[in-house]
Amino acid sequence: MKFGPGPRGYLGTIGQYALGSGASFGFFMMIGSCIRSDEDRSLTAEDQATLRAGMVRWSSSSPAPTPIAYYLAKASKN
């Protein structure tokens, strides 16, 4: 809007910007509502089996990973 309203006039130019902004807002609102829907999404039997297998594998084969704070404290002492 640096050089005046343009060929559409003041109202047409402001309307064009408002319509574009409203469309962008609506688009992102639609995505957000899809992401945050309150629908009950229970895990399938296959998903539950995969999670259980991962938990068993994690607890039996390897120790828990060392927290990053341990490495940061060790590096700051040197």
MMTF fields as JSON, N, C-alpha, C and O atoms, coordinates in Angstrom:
{
  "mmtfVersion": "1.0.0",
  "mmtfProducer": "UNKNOWN",
  "numBonds": 311,
  "numAtoms": 312,
  "numGroups": 78,
  "numChains": 1,
  "numModels": 1,
  "chainsPerModel": [1],
  "groupsPerChain": [78],
  "chainIdList": ["A"],
  "bondAtomList": [4, 2, 8, 6, 12, 10, 16, 14, 20, 18, 24, 22, 28, 26, 32, 30, 36, 34, 40, 38, 44, 42, 48, 46, 52, 50, 56, 54, 60, 58, 64, 62, 68, 66, 72, 70, 76, 74, 80, 78, 84, 82, 88, 86, 92, 90, 96, 94, 100, 98, 104, 102, 108, 106, 112, 110, 116, 114, 120, 118, 124, 122, 128, 126, 132, 130, 136, 134, 140, 138, 144, 142, 148, 146, 152, 150, 156, 154, 160, 158, 164, 162, 168, 166, 172, 170, 176, 174, 180, 178, 184, 182, 188, 186, 192, 190, 196, 194, 200, 198, 204, 202, 208, 206, 212, 210, 216, 214, 220, 218, 224, 222, 228, 226, 232, 230, 236, 234, 240, 238, 244, 242, 248, 246, 252, 250, 256, 254, 260, 258, 264, 262, 268, 266, 272, 270, 276, 274, 280, 278, 284, 282, 288, 286, 292, 290, 296, 294, 300, 298, 304, 302, 308, 306],
  "bondOrderList": [1, 1, 1, 1, 1, 1, 1, 1, 1, 1, 1, 1, 1, 1, 1, 1, 1, 1, 1, 1, 1, 1, 1, 1, 1, 1, 1, 1, 1, 1, 1, 1, 1, 1, 1, 1, 1, 1, 1, 1, 1, 1, 1, 1, 1, 1, 1, 1, 1, 1, 1, 1, 1, 1, 1, 1, 1, 1, 1, 1, 1, 1, 1, 1, 1, 1, 1, 1, 1, 1, 1, 1, 1, 1, 1, 1, 1],
  "groupList": [{"groupName": "MET", "atomNameList": ["N", "CA", "C", "O"], "elementList": ["N", "C", "C", "O"], "formalChargeList": [0, 0, 0, 0], "bondAtomList": [1, 0, 2, 1, 3, 2], "bondOrderList": [1, 1, 2], "singleLetterCode": "M", "chemCompType": "L-PEPTIDE LINKING"}, {"groupName": "LYS", "atomNameList": ["N", "CA", "C", "O"], "elementList": ["N", "C", "C", "O"], "formalChargeList": [0, 0, 0, 0], "bondAtomList": [1, 0, 2, 1, 3, 2], "bondOrderList": [1, 1, 2], "singleLetterCode": "K", "chemCompType": "L-PEPTIDE LINKING"}, {"groupName": "PHE", "atomNameList": ["N", "CA", "C", "O"], "elementList": ["N", "C", "C", "O"], "formalChargeList": [0, 0, 0, 0], "bondAtomList": [1, 0, 2, 1, 3, 2], "bondOrderList": [1, 1, 2], "singleLetterCode": "F", "chemCompType": "L-PEPTIDE LINKING"}, {"groupName": "GLY", "atomNameList": ["N", "CA", "C", "O"], "elementList": ["N", "C", "C", "O"], "formalChargeList": [0, 0, 0, 0], "bondAtomList": [1, 0, 2, 1, 3, 2], "bondOrderList": [1, 1, 2], "singleLetterCode": "G", "chemCompType": "PEPTIDE LINKING"}, {"groupName": "PRO", "atomNameList": ["N", "CA", "C", "O"], "elementList": ["N", "C", "C", "O"], "formalChargeList": [0, 0, 0, 0], "bondAtomList": [1, 0, 2, 1, 3, 2], "bondOrderList": [1, 1, 2], "singleLetterCode": "P", "chemCompType": "L-PEPTIDE LINKING"}, {"groupName": "ARG", "atomNameList": ["N", "CA", "C", "O"], "elementList": ["N", "C", "C", "O"], "formalChargeList": [0, 0, 0, 0], "bondAtomList": [1, 0, 2, 1, 3, 2], "bondOrderList": [1, 1, 2], "singleLetterCode": "R", "chemCompType": "L-PEPTIDE LINKING"}, {"groupName": "TYR", "atomNameList": ["N", "CA", "C", "O"], "elementList": ["N", "C", "C", "O"], "formalChargeList": [0, 0, 0, 0], "bondAtomList": [1, 0, 2, 1, 3, 2], "bondOrderList": [1, 1, 2], "singleLetterCode": "Y", "chemCompType": "L-PEPTIDE LINKING"}, {"groupName": "LEU", "atomNameList": ["N", "CA", "C", "O"], "elementList": ["N", "C", "C", "O"], "formalChargeList": [0, 0, 0, 0], "bondAtomList": [1, 0, 2, 1, 3, 2], "bondOrderList": [1, 1, 2], "singleLetterCode": "L", "chemCompType": "L-PEPTIDE LINKING"}, {"groupName": "THR", "atomNameList": ["N", "CA", "C", "O"], "elementList": ["N", "C", "C", "O"], "formalChargeList": [0, 0, 0, 0], "bondAtomList": [1, 0, 2, 1, 3, 2], "bondOrderList": [1, 1, 2], "singleLetterCode": "T", "chemCompType": "L-PEPTIDE LINKING"}, {"groupName": "ILE", "atomNameList": ["N", "CA", "C", "O"], "elementList": ["N", "C", "C", "O"], "formalChargeList": [0, 0, 0, 0], "bondAtomList": [1, 0, 2, 1, 3, 2], "bondOrderList": [1, 1, 2], "singleLetterCode": "I", "chemCompType": "L-PEPTIDE LINKING"}, {"groupName": "GLN", "atomNameList": ["N", "CA", "C", "O"], "elementList": ["N", "C", "C", "O"], "formalChargeList": [0, 0, 0, 0], "bondAtomList": [1, 0, 2, 1, 3, 2], "bondOrderList": [1, 1, 2], "singleLetterCode": "Q", "chemCompType": "L-PEPTIDE LINKING"}, {"groupName": "ALA", "atomNameList": ["N", "CA", "C", "O"], "elementList": ["N", "C", "C", "O"], "formalChargeList": [0, 0, 0, 0], "bondAtomList": [1, 0, 2, 1, 3, 2], "bondOrderList": [1, 1, 2], "singleLetterCode": "A", "chemCompType": "L-PEPTIDE LINKING"}, {"groupName": "SER", "atomNameList": ["N", "CA", "C", "O"], "elementList": ["N", "C", "C", "O"], "formalChargeList": [0, 0, 0, 0], "bondAtomList": [1, 0, 2, 1, 3, 2], "bondOrderList": [1, 1, 2], "singleLetterCode": "S", "chemCompType": "L-PEPTIDE LINKING"}, {"groupName": "CYS", "atomNameList": ["N", "CA", "C", "O"], "elementList": ["N", "C", "C", "O"], "formalChargeList": [0, 0, 0, 0], "bondAtomList": [1, 0, 2, 1, 3, 2], "bondOrderList": [1, 1, 2], "singleLetterCode": "C", "chemCompType": "L-PEPTIDE LINKING"}, {"groupName": "ASP", "atomNameList": ["N", "CA", "C", "O"], "elementList": ["N", "C", "C", "O"], "formalChargeList": [0, 0, 0, 0], "bondAtomList": [1, 0, 2, 1, 3, 2], "bondOrderList": [1, 1, 2], "singleLetterCode": "D", "chemCompType": "L-PEPTIDE LINKING"}, {"groupName": "GLU", "atomNameList": ["N", "CA", "C", "O"], "elementList": ["N", "C", "C", "O"], "formalChargeList": [0, 0, 0, 0], "bondAtomList": [1, 0, 2, 1, 3, 2], "bondOrderList": [1, 1, 2], "singleLetterCode": "E", "chemCompType": "L-PEPTIDE LINKING"}, {"groupName": "VAL", "atomNameList": ["N", "CA", "C", "O"], "elementList": ["N", "C", "C", "O"], "formalChargeList": [0, 0, 0, 0], "bondAtomList": [1, 0, 2, 1, 3, 2], "bondOrderList": [1, 1, 2], "singleLetterCode": "V", "chemCompType": "L-PEPTIDE LINKING"}, {"groupName": "TRP", "atomNameList": ["N", "CA", "C", "O"], "elementList": ["N", "C", "C", "O"], "formalChargeList": [0, 0, 0, 0], "bondAtomList": [1, 0, 2, 1, 3, 2], "bondOrderList": [1, 1, 2], "singleLetterCode": "W", "chemCompType": "L-PEPTIDE LINKING"}, {"groupName": "ASN", "atomNameList": ["N", "CA", "C", "O"], "elementList": ["N", "C", "C", "O"], "formalChargeList": [0, 0, 0, 0], "bondAtomList": [1, 0, 2, 1, 3, 2], "bondOrderList": [1, 1, 2], "singleLetterCode": "N", "chemCompType": "L-PEPTIDE LINKING"}],
  "groupTypeList": [0, 1, 2, 3, 4, 3, 4, 5, 3, 6, 7, 3, 8, 9, 3, 10, 6, 11, 7, 3, 12, 3, 11, 12, 2, 3, 2, 2, 0, 0, 9, 3, 12, 13, 9, 5, 12, 14, 15, 14, 5, 12, 7, 8, 11, 15, 14, 10, 11, 8, 7, 5, 11, 3, 0, 16, 5, 17, 12, 12, 12, 12, 4, 11, 4, 8, 4, 9, 11, 6, 6, 7, 11, 1, 11, 12, 1, 18],
  "groupIdList": [1, 2, 3, 4, 5, 6, 7, 8, 9, 10, 11, 12, 13, 14, 15, 16, 17, 18, 19, 20, 21, 22, 23, 24, 25, 26, 27, 28, 29, 30, 31, 32, 33, 34, 35, 36, 37, 38, 39, 40, 41, 42, 43, 44, 45, 46, 47, 48, 49, 50, 51, 52, 53, 54, 55, 56, 57, 58, 59, 60, 61, 62, 63, 64, 65, 66, 67, 68, 69, 70, 71, 72, 73, 74, 75, 76, 77, 78],
  "secStructList": [7, 6, 6, 7, 1, 7, 6, 6, 2, 2, 2, 2, 2, 2, 2, 2, 2, 2, 2, 2, 2, 2, 2, 2, 2, 2, 2, 2, 2, 2, 2, 2, 2, 2, 2, 6, 7, 7, 7, 7, 7, 7, 7, 7, 2, 2, 2, 2, 2, 2, 2, 2, 2, 2, 2, 2, 2, 2, 2, 2, 2, 1, 7, 7, 7, 7, 7, 2, 2, 2, 2, 2, 2, 2, 2, 2, 2, 7],
  "xCoordList": [0.837, 0.0, 0.889, 0.452, 2.113, 3.065, 2.759, 3.006, 2.226, 2.018, 0.55, 0.193, -0.29, -1.698, -2.533, -2.014, -3.823, -4.744, -4.658, -5.056, -4.158, -4.114, -5.379, -6.222, -5.534, -6.665, -8.019, -9.051, -8.042, -9.313, -9.887, -11.049, -9.122, -9.585, -9.257, -8.741, -9.563, -9.233, -9.987, -9.39, -11.274, -12.099, -11.756, -11.683, -11.55, -11.206, -9.869, -9.714, -8.894, -7.566, -7.6, -7.029, -8.264, -8.373, -9.167, -8.833, -10.211, -10.996, -10.173, -10.32, -9.304, -8.444, -7.502, -7.348, -6.881, -5.982, -6.748, -6.26, -7.931, -8.734, -9.153, -9.141, -9.522, -9.926, -8.748, -8.906, -7.581, -6.387, -6.023, -5.674, -6.104, -5.789, -6.812, -6.449, -8.072, -9.118, -8.96, -9.172, -8.587, -8.385, -7.206, -7.281, -6.123, -4.961, -5.316, -4.951, -6.025, -6.437, -7.325, -7.137, -8.279, -9.168, -8.42, -8.726, -7.446, -6.661, -5.903, -5.96, -5.198, -4.431, -5.334, -4.973, -6.48, -7.435, -7.968, -8.173, -8.187, -8.662, -7.615, -7.954, -6.351, -5.289, -5.205, -5.077, -5.277, -5.208, -6.358, -6.174, -7.541, -8.685, -8.586, -9.067, -7.972, -7.765, -6.748, -6.905, -5.713, -4.668, -5.196, -4.891, -5.98, -6.433, -7.856, -8.542, -8.299, -9.662, -9.748, -8.782, -10.906, -11.098, -11.618, -12.172, -11.443, -11.932, -11.143, -9.938, -11.825, -11.169, -10.381, -10.954, -9.089, -8.242, -7.508, -6.379, -8.137, -7.498, -6.548, -6.732, -5.538, -4.549, -5.13, -5.93, -4.714, -5.127, -4.319, -3.341, -4.728, -4.016, -2.581, -1.661, -2.396, -1.05, -0.159, 1.008, -0.714, 0.053, 0.424, 1.541, -0.515, -0.242, 0.853, 1.717, 0.823, 1.851, 3.22, 4.226, 3.258, 4.526, 5.088, 6.287, 4.237, 4.692, 5.194, 6.227, 4.455, 4.874, 6.222, 7.085, 6.404, 7.667, 8.82, 9.907, 8.594, 9.639, 9.988, 11.158, 8.969, 9.217, 9.979, 10.869, 9.635, 10.329, 11.772, 12.69, 11.973, 13.322, 14.159, 15.336, 13.556, 14.267, 14.688, 15.821, 13.781, 14.065, 15.004, 15.698, 15.054, 15.847, 17.229, 18.167, 17.394, 18.659, 19.639, 20.848, 19.159, 20.092, 19.691, 18.512, 20.683, 20.355, 19.768, 19.844, 19.2, 18.632, 19.753, 20.866, 19.479, 20.528, 20.938, 20.144, 22.172, 22.688, 22.125, 22.16, 21.612, 21.049, 22.121, 23.293, 21.722, 22.64, 23.274, 24.391, 22.575, 23.121, 24.416, 25.312, 24.519, 25.738, 26.923, 27.993, 26.722, 27.808, 28.155, 29.324, 27.154, 27.415, 28.203, 29.123, 27.846, 28.562, 29.991, 30.919, 30.167, 31.491, 32.362, 33.55, 31.777, 32.531, 32.903, 33.971, 32.045, 32.338, 33.433, 34.09, 33.642, 34.696, 36.072, 37.073, 36.128, 37.432, 37.931, 39.003],
  "yCoordList": [-1.175, 0.0, 1.249, 2.338, 1.072, 2.163, 3.194, 4.385, 2.742, 3.623, 3.906, 4.197, 3.829, 4.124, 2.864, 1.753, 3.033, 1.905, 0.988, -0.173, 1.458, 0.63, 0.78, 1.617, -0.015, 0.154, -0.221, 0.19, -0.979, -1.412, -0.388, -0.503, 0.586, 1.554, 1.081, -0.019, 1.927, 1.606, 0.377, -0.539, 0.363, -0.728, -2.059, -3.089, -2.039, -3.27, -3.839, -5.053, -2.952, -3.4, -3.972, -5.032, -3.278, -3.782, -5.085, -6.004, -5.164, -6.391, -7.564, -8.688, -7.297, -8.354, -8.875, -10.087, -7.981, -8.399, -9.127, -10.116, -8.645, -9.286, -10.686, -11.613, -10.842, -12.159, -13.125, -14.284, -12.662, -13.514, -13.916, -15.069, -12.967, -13.274, -14.238, -15.152, -14.037, -14.935, -16.341, -17.314, -16.454, -17.784, -18.49, -19.684, -17.765, -18.363, -18.797, -19.89, -17.94, -18.269, -19.512, -20.407, -19.57, -20.727, -22.009, -23.061, -21.926, -23.107, -23.647, -24.844, -22.78, -23.243, -23.657, -24.55, -23.035, -23.439, -24.841, -25.641, -25.134, -26.46, -27.516, -28.577, -27.228, -28.18, -28.376, -29.504, -27.287, -27.386, -28.171, -28.918, -28.008, -28.746, -30.226, -31.059, -30.565, -31.982, -32.604, -33.748, -31.851, -32.372, -32.538, -33.53, -31.584, -31.6, -32.113, -31.723, -32.968, -33.478, -34.363, -35.03, -34.357, -35.107, -36.515, -37.144, -36.993, -38.321, -39.38, -39.234, -40.44, -41.527, -42.365, -43.003, -42.358, -43.117, -44.188, -43.978, -45.311, -46.383, -47.14, -47.17, -47.744, -48.48, -49.796, -50.437, -50.182, -51.481, -52.562, -52.268, -53.797, -54.912, -54.988, -55.314, -54.688, -54.718, -53.641, -53.892, -52.441, -51.36, -51.703, -51.434, -52.294, -52.675, -53.732, -53.677, -54.699, -55.74, -55.148, -55.551, -54.198, -53.549, -52.788, -52.859, -52.063, -51.333, -52.274, -52.022, -53.366, -54.333, -54.951, -55.105, -55.307, -55.909, -54.931, -55.327, -53.676, -52.673, -52.477, -52.311, -52.496, -52.319, -53.509, -53.339, -54.709, -55.902, -55.878, -56.168, -55.534, -55.479, -54.434, -54.663, -53.29, -52.204, -52.618, -52.368, -53.247, -53.554, -54.738, -54.827, -55.653, -56.855, -56.789, -57.369, -56.118, -56.222, -55.093, -55.295, -53.935, -52.82, -51.971, -51.862, -51.378, -50.484, -49.176, -48.88, -48.422, -47.127, -46.203, -46.279, -45.345, -44.443, -43.439, -43.064, -43.027, -42.048, -40.678, -40.284, -39.948, -38.626, -37.662, -37.783, -36.732, -35.746, -34.887, -34.398, -34.699, -33.895, -34.509, -33.783, -35.828, -36.502, -36.088, -35.759, -36.107, -35.751, -34.267, -33.896, -33.425, -31.993, -31.69, -30.873, -32.343, -32.137, -32.647, -32.021, -33.771, -34.351, -33.44, -33.269, -32.862, -31.976, -30.673, -30.12, -30.178, -28.912, -29.071, -28.091, -30.286, -30.527, -30.541, -30.25, -30.874, -30.959, -29.639, -29.549],
  "zCoordList": [0.0, 0.0, 0.0, 0.37, -0.412, -0.413, -1.5, -1.314, -2.622, -3.77, -4.049, -5.191, -3.063, -3.261, -3.397, -3.281, -3.642, -3.619, -4.834, -4.74, -5.955, -7.149, -7.964, -7.64, -9.023, -9.94, -9.34, -9.87, -8.264, -7.666, -6.7, -6.309, -6.314, -5.324, -3.919, -3.724, -2.945, -1.553, -1.058, -0.492, -1.268, -0.749, -1.416, -0.747, -2.713, -3.425, -3.001, -2.868, -2.788, -2.372, -0.962, -0.706, -0.05, 1.324, 1.347, 2.094, 0.534, 0.451, -0.046, 0.436, -1.015, -1.552, -0.466, -0.312, 0.279, 1.358, 2.463, 3.009, 2.789, 3.835, 3.411, 4.222, 2.152, 1.655, 1.68, 2.064, 1.278, 1.319, 2.732, 2.987, 3.65, 5.049, 5.644, 6.385, 5.326, 5.826, 5.291, 6.015, 4.018, 3.434, 4.096, 4.385, 4.335, 5.006, 6.424, 6.857, 7.138, 8.496, 8.498, 9.322, 7.59, 7.51, 7.201, 7.761, 6.316, 5.953, 7.161, 7.441, 7.875, 9.022, 10.183, 10.949, 10.325, 11.35, 11.048, 11.962, 9.777, 9.384, 9.735, 10.26, 9.45, 9.776, 11.286, 11.762, 12.036, 13.49, 14.084, 15.045, 13.518, 14.057, 13.731, 14.498, 12.61, 12.284, 13.23, 13.657, 13.552, 14.433, 15.851, 16.513, 16.322, 17.71, 17.885, 18.829, 17.001, 17.139, 18.382, 18.753, 19.009, 20.245, 20.003, 20.905, 18.82, 18.474, 19.246, 19.453, 19.667, 20.383, 19.387, 18.503, 19.536, 18.62, 19.411, 19.854, 19.584, 20.327, 19.403, 18.186, 20.002, 19.226, 18.729, 19.41, 17.537, 17.013, 17.719, 18.406, 17.547, 18.169, 17.649, 18.399, 16.368, 15.783, 16.408, 16.71, 16.598, 17.223, 18.667, 19.108, 19.391, 20.777, 20.842, 21.718, 19.919, 19.892, 19.575, 20.159, 18.657, 18.309, 19.503, 19.774, 20.217, 21.399, 22.486, 23.107, 22.713, 23.724, 23.368, 24.232, 22.095, 21.661, 21.845, 22.265, 21.539, 21.725, 23.183, 23.527, 24.056, 25.481, 26.049, 26.883, 25.601, 26.079, 25.6, 26.367, 24.338, 23.775, 24.502, 24.782, 24.808, 25.481, 26.886, 27.298, 27.616, 29.015, 29.171, 30.184, 28.206, 28.401, 27.764, 28.311, 26.647, 25.923, 26.195, 26.087, 26.538, 26.702, 27.903, 28.239, 28.535, 29.653, 29.132, 27.94, 30.011, 29.626, 29.17, 29.691, 28.218, 27.739, 28.818, 29.681, 28.743, 29.692, 29.346, 28.18, 30.313, 30.028, 29.52, 29.877, 28.707, 28.139, 29.23, 29.058, 30.352, 31.453, 31.984, 32.413, 31.96, 32.413, 31.547, 32.06, 30.231, 29.316, 29.402, 29.295, 29.592, 29.722, 30.993, 30.972, 32.097, 33.356, 33.243, 33.754, 32.583, 32.398, 31.536, 31.812, 30.499, 29.609, 30.309, 30.049, 31.185, 31.86, 32.916, 33.267, 33.427, 34.414, 33.766, 34.422, 32.497, 31.793, 31.364, 30.766]
}
